[in-house]
Amino acid sequence: MPWDAWALLSIIVLCLTVIALTVRDSYRLSHDHPHDTLRLSLSGGGHLDIPCSPTHPAGRHRRPHPIR
């Protein structure tokens, strides 16, 4: 097989790997932990769970700008 075919095959495998990991992580994040905590991934591996305040609303926290 010529070298450009190997390069194309490597790019395809890399793209498929990134897509598969993204799907796996998004599925895991949406199903694994309760939604009352914020899970942050650590650079050394593992994660940090931060409990959300029950009095603080979830979602966007900025007030809408008044229309002038």
N, C-alpha and C positions, 0 to 999 in steps of 0.2 A: 504494500500500500504506500503511495507517495506521502511525503511529509505533510502536504496541505490537507489531505484526507484525515490524517491523525489530528491535525490542529482543529479541523471542523468537528470531529468527533469529541475532542476534549471540550470544546466550547459548548456543544450540545449537552454533554454530561454535566458540566458545571451549571448550566442554566437549569437543568432538570433537578439537580441537587438543591439549588437555592429555592426553587419552587416547592419541592417536597418538604424542605425544612420550614419554610414559611407556613405552609398549610398545616403541618404538624404542630408548630408552635401556636398558631392562632386557634386551632381546635383545642389544644391543651389549656390555653389561657381562658378560653370561654367556658370550659367545662370542669376544670380541676379545682379551683379555689372559690370560696364564697366571694360574693361581689361587695362585701362590706370591708374589704381590705384592698390595699394597693400593693401589687407585687412588683418589685424592682429586681431585675437581673443584675448580679454582681459580676465584675470583670474576671474575678478569680474562680468563677463557678458558683452555683447556688443562687439563692434569691433572698430578698429582704421583704418581709410582709409588714406593711404599715396599716394599722387599723384606721378606718375612716370615722370621723366624728358623727354620731347620730344626729346632731343638730345642724350639721353642714350639708346643704343640698348637693346631690351628685350632678354631674354634667358640667356644662359651661358655667363659669362663675362670674363672668363680666356682665355688668348691667348693659342693656341695650342703649345705644346713643340716641338722644332725643333728635327727632327730625326737625330741622330749622326751616 
